[in-house]
Amino acid sequence: MATKVWDGFIRGFHWLLVIGIAVLYFSGEEGWLEIHFVTGYLLLALMATRLIWGLIGSQTAKLSSLFHSPKTVLASLKSSAPFVGHNPAGSLMVLAFFVLIMVQLISGLFTTDDILVEGPLVSYVPYSWAELAGDIHHTNIDILLIAIAVHISAIVLYRLRGKNLVKPLLTGKTTEPVAAAPAMRSGLLAYGIFVVFSVVLLLTWGYEPLMALF
């Protein structure tokens, strides 16, 4: 019997994040700055929504469910026992992604190329801070790519061990035995929050690059 473990927003968040980071990276590499900025604002809205959903959302979406002791994380690496939501080791990776992605997005708000474009908050900080933000922005993306490679490797390793981590993030359900079904909330509320954040950010900071795309 299948048990629902991921609500609609968490599943959508995961795949929107995958697409968004890919677009953010390639647009930055190719110099498609309008797309880069618009994507960055949408990802910022997505991450802000995820953090809020981590407070008011489904049981498996809670931020509190991501924090475990080092002993518990190490034990989960050796165990194949089913776990509702992210297991402790997976939770550690999720937290690392949250930090890396937020560092990337926030540093981008303070970054300038000294020629044509600059983040919306550059004028509010000393130039030395903007330089530091630019260095962080360019270094952090490499760290993020390494983390993504580690994440994909872990998914492949688990698959070889007979555990499919991707399918539940597509269907929202697991067929593994669980002690009790987690409490779920409709993801529609979270999508509504995401839309509001997206509109606000695009109208305040992203209007010019967005219009340049049309």
ABEGO torsion letter per residue (X at the ends): XBBBABBAAAAAAAAAAAAAAAAAAAAAAAGBAAAAAAAAAAAAAAAAAAAAAAAABBAAABAAAABBBAAAAAAAAABABBBBEBBAAAAAAAAAAAAAAAAAAAAAAABBAGAABBBAAAAABBAAAAAAAAAAAAAAAAAAAAAAAAAAAAAAAAAAAGBBAAAAAAAGBBABBBABBBBBBBAAAAAAAAAAAAAAAAAAAAAAAAAAAX
